């Protein structure tokens, strides 16, 4: 890994020692610099869970990706810097209740003096790693989160102004990247996968979030949203370049 190139992609020039402060800074820089997106799926380009392929796409081609890609590459960076990192398989909560299958999502467990949940591949979620402590409400600038224990599972929840809602659940069993290949293939090919049903590109900003959902551009400042319907492929292409730095 050429660490300098990765850090340049993150616009990061801070400390690199394997400490909590470094983890927090890199985590937020990742979310502010590299978008969550599934555009290759709709371009018919196969996504490969291979570190060289991830490096080429995200760092050299200055693209984004979804969870397997973003967290897979971030884990490589953290390990190169001296962090101890485990890949976790998570089951994503379904809107109607219940959870998706194992390996539905890839998250990271970073082992410091305490363990911390890191995730730069879940779209709009926590910007700072979460301490692995059950029932501890962790308040951040952009939301409140907590982790609960349910048997062998840990459950990530977020507060939506009325109640705690589940995001995903996971066990602490460590995995390797290749174990996520089958679900990665499913999410980019199966018609039931929400990733095949619409194009999405979203990135955190210092003042909120910018999202391009098909041809709907959503600019969020604090909690206020402004939506613009793009009317042509030219407008869509221009929005990708302007807001996400993506040139297809």
N, C-alpha and C positions, 0 to 999 in steps of 0.2 A: 504494500500500500504506500502510495505517495501522500503522506499525511498533509503536506503543505497544500496539495491540490484540493483535498477534502475540506480543509479548514478555509481555504479561499472560497469554496462553494458555499460555506456556511457564513461567510463574512465574519469569521471568528479570529481574534488575535489575543485571546486571554490565556490564562494558565493551562498547562497540560498535565499536571500531576494528577494521579488517580485519586481525587478527593471528591467529597460530596459537592463542593462548590464548583469544581470543574464539570461534574456530571450535570448539575443544574444549568450551568451556562451553555454547555453544548446541546442539551436537550431543547432548551428554548430557541437557541440559534437554528437548530435543525427545523423546527416547526415554522420559524419565520422565513426560512430561506428555500426550503424544498417542498413543493406542493404534494398533496395527496391527490393522485389522479389515476384514471383507468383508460386513458386514451388509446393506448396500443391495442387493447382488446377490441375496440371499435374500428381500428385500422387493419385488423387481421394479422397483427404481429404477435408472435408467441412470446410469452414472458417466461424466462428461464431463471430458476433459483440457483444461480451460479455466481460466485463473488466477482469473477471477471466480467460477466455479462451485466451484473448490477452496477459495477463501477463504470463501465462504458456508457450505460444509459443515463445514470443519475449524475455522475460527476463530469464525464467528458461531453456528453450530449446535453447536459444541463436540463434533464427532465425530472419528473417526480416518479411516483409509483404508488402501489397500495401496500398493505401491512407487511407481507412477506418480503417485499423488496426493500422498503424503507427501514424496517427494524432489522432485517438481515444484514444490510450494509452498515447500519449504525452499530450493531453488535461487533462487527469486524473492526470498526474504528476504535470503539471502547477497548477491546481486547488488545489492539495494537498499542494503545496508550497505557496499558498495564492494569486495566479493570478486569475483575472476574465477573463474567456474564453468563447467565443461563437463558436459553430460549424456551419460552413457555407456550404451550398450546392452550388456546382459549376458545370457549363456546360463546358466540355472540347472542345477546338477548334478542328475542323476536318481539315485534310490536304487539302481537296477539297473545303473547305469553310463551313461556318455555325458552329453550335455548337451541342454537344450532349445533351441528356435530363437532366432535373433537377436531382440532386443527383448523377450525373455521377462521381463527385469527392467530397471529403471532405477536406476542408481547415479550418483554425482557425483564429479567430479574438481575439487578446489579448488586453484588455482594461487597459491601463496605463494612464498617463497624456494625451497622445495621443493614438489613436488606431493603432495597428500594425498587418499586415497580416503575419501569421506564417504558414509554410507548410513543414513538413518533410516527405511527402509522394507523391511527384510528380517527382521522378527520378531526372534528371539533371535540376535543377532550382536554385533559389536564395538560398544562404547559410545563409544569415542574414535576419531577418524579415524586411518587407517593411513597411514604414510609410504610413498610409492611407491618402495620399494627392494627389489629382488629378493633372496629368501632370508633376509631379516632377520626373525628371530623377534621379534614384538612382543607382550610380555606385558602384559595388563591385569588388573584385579581379577577380572573374570568370565570370562577365557579367554585362550588364546594363539592368535595368528594369524600368517600369513606370506603373502607374495605371491611367486609364481614366474613366470618367463617361459617360454612355450611357443610359439615362433615369433612370430607377430604378436599372440598373446594374452597377457594377464596372468591368472593363476589365483589366486583367493582360496581359502586353505585355513584350516581351524580344527583345533585339537588336541582329540581326544575321550578323552584318557587312555590311548590305545593306539596311535593312528596319526593322521597328518594326513589329513583328509577334505576333498574339494573342496566349496566352496559355490557359486561361479559363476566364469565366465571372461568376459573382456571385452577389447576393443581400446580404444585411446585416441582413436579417431575421434569427434569431437564431433557431437552431434545436436541437433535441436530437439524440443520436446515433442510436436508434432503427428505426428512419425514413429512414436510409440508408440501411436497411435490403434488401428491394426489389432489389435495384440496385446492391448490393453486391452479391446477389444470381444470378442475370443476368450475371454479369461479370465473375463468376466462372463456369457457366454452359452453356451459350448460345454460339453457334458456331460463331456468328457474333462479339462477344466480342474479342478485340485484346489480352486479357489475356488468352484466351483458345487456341490461334493460335500458340503461341511459348512460351518457357520457357525464363524467364528473371531474372537476378540477377545483380544489379548494386549498387555501393557504391562510395561516394566521398572519395578522398584521399587528403593528404596535397599538393600533386603535380599535381593533376588532377582527374582522375576517372578510375575505373576498372569495366568492364561490361562483363558478360557472357550471350550471346544471343544464346540460344540453345547450340551448341558446338563451337561457335565462341567466343574466348576470346579477348577482346579489351582493351588494356592498353593505356590510354591517359595521357601524360605528357605535362602540359600546353596545347597547341593546337595540338600537334603531336600525331597521333594515330598509334599504332602497333597492327596488327591483327594476331592471331594464330588460325588455324583451328584444333580443337581437334579431334582425330580420333577414340577414344574409350570411353566407359562408364567409364573405370578406370581413364582416363585422366580427364574426366569431374568431377568425384567425387573428385579427388585430387585437381582440381582447385577450387571447392567450398570450400573445407577445407582450402586451403592455402590463398586464397584471401578474403574470406568472413567469415571464421570461422564456416561454416555450415557443419554439419555431419548429413546426412539423415539416 
